[in-house]
Amino acid sequence: MEKLKAGGETSAYCTSCKDMRHHVVVAMSGDVPAKVECLSCHKQHKFKAGPPGSKVAKPAGAKAPRAKGARPAAHSIPAVSGPNPLDTILQTRGTGSARSYSPAERYAVGELLAHPSFGIGAVTATPSPGKMSVLFRDTTRLLLHERVPVVVAPAVKLSPPPRREESPTGPAERPPKVKPLL
């Protein structure tokens, strides 16, 4: 059996046509299609191996159904061994050199900053202009920097258009309407 990949074709239940149809794989989740597009109606939907109510053998790599509200066990989450990388940076520099975060300011790789929501962080990279990758205690986040604040121009007060003056030619001075002879 040929391995499925994005762009490949597969047979799936179309939720719009309400029938088994050929679909193009749009997105994959592991080895199983996650999203497909019907070749008949061109609508995209989640992959369904068979019609509702039918028992279809799930392909290898498919997720097993979980009980509602069930969470993975705490022991299944891998523990991070060793010290937090941010702690090692803070030990060498200290928190006194951390600048208060502002999107308008420019930051360089290696600088410390104090974010009002995320706390102390260290700039690790600048992936693109105006963006920087910052390492915080819990995770690395992408933040803005070197953003020029938007200046809103003061509203211009508009005056109403001038009123028309009384025209020198009033209704009495107009030429009389002539009825056609024919």
N, C-alpha and C positions, 0 to 999 in steps of 0.2 A: 504494500500500500504506500502510495506517495505521501510524503509529509506535507501537511497544509502550511501555507504561509500567506501573509497579506497580499492580496491581488489574485490569489488562486480561487478556483471555483469549488463549491461544495453543495450538497443537497441539504436543505434545511426547511423547517416549517416557517412559512411566511405569515406573520401575524396580521397583515393587511389583506392578502389574497385568501387567507384561511385554507391553505393547501400546501403540500410539499412541493417546493420549487427549487430551481437552481439559483444559487446566490454567489456573489463575489465577496470574499473575505475582506473586510475593511480594517479590523483590528484583531490582534491575537492576545490571549492571556495564557502564557505558557505555550503548550502545544494545542490548545483548544481555541477555536475562533470565539472572540468576545462579541464582535459586532459584524453584521453582514448586510449586504445590499441586494435586494431582490432584482433579478434580471427581467422580471415581468412588469412590476409596478414601480421599480426604482426607489423604493422606500428603504431606509436603513432602520435596523432594529437589532436587539440582542439575538445571539445565535440560539436557536432551539432545534435540537436534534430530531425531534418528532412532534406530532400534534399533541395538544394538551390531553392529559389523561392516559397517554400511552407510556409504557415503561420502555425506555430506550437505554441500552447499555452505554454508560458514559465512557468516552475514550480515556486512555491513560493520561494522567496529568490533570484531570478534571478535579475540581474541588469537591470534597465531601460536604453534604449539607450540614450546617451547624444548627443547634437548638436556638430558638429565638432568645436573644439577649445573652447568649453564651459568649464568654470572652476566653482568649487563650490563657492557659495557666501561666502564672508568674515565672515558673521555672523554665518555661519554653523560650522566654525572651533571653537572648544571649547577654551576659553581663560583660560590661566593658572592663577589661583588666588594666591595671596601671592607673596612674594619675590622669586627670583631665588635662588635655593639651593647653587649655586656657590657664589652668592653675600654674603650670610650669612657666608660662609667659609672665604671669602676674608675680611670681616669686622673683624673677630676675629684674623686673621693672618697677613693680609696685603700682598701686592704683592712683597715686597722686598725679601721674602724667596723663591721665585719661581726660580727653576733652569732651564737653557736652555735645551730643549729636545734634546736627542740624543739616537738613538736606541741601541747604544752600552752600555749606562749606565744602572745601576740598580735603580729602583724606588720602594718605599714602599707605602703601603696604607696610604693615608692621606697627602702625599707630594704634593706640588704645583710645576707645571712645566709651562714653557713658550714655546708654540709650534709656529714655524714660520708662519704657515698658520691659525691655529685655535685659537691662542691667549692663554690666561691664562687658566689653567685647574687644577683639583684636581684628584689625583689617588683614585678611589673608590674601586677597586677590582683587584685581579690577578687571572683570571679564569683558566689559564693554564700556564705552564712554558714558559717564553719568551713573554707573552702577558699581557697587563694591560688594565683595563677599566678606561677611564678618562672622567670626567664630565667637559664639556665646557659650555659656556653661552647658546648655542643653543641646544646641544644634548650631549649624551654620546657616545664616540667613543672608538673603540678597537685599541690600539697602540702596537707596538713592544717595548720590552726592553730586556736587557741582551743579545743582539745579538753580537756575535763575528764577527768583520769585516773580510770579506773574503780576505785573503792575496794571491795575485797572484804571483806565483813564477816567477823569471826572466826567460825570454826565453833563452833556451840553443841554442847556435849557433852550428848548425850542419855543418860538413865539408863533402865534397863529398867523396865517397869511393875512395880508392887509385886505380890508373890506373894499368892495368896489364902490367907487364914488357914483353919485347919481349921474347917469349918462346925460349929456346935453340934449340928446334927441330922445324925447319921451314918446309914449305911445301915440300921442296926438300928432306928432310931427312925422310919423312914418307915412310912406305913400300908401294909398288905399289899395286893398286887395282887389284884383280884377278877376271876374269870373270868366272862364273860357267860353267862347261862343259856341263851340261845338259840343 
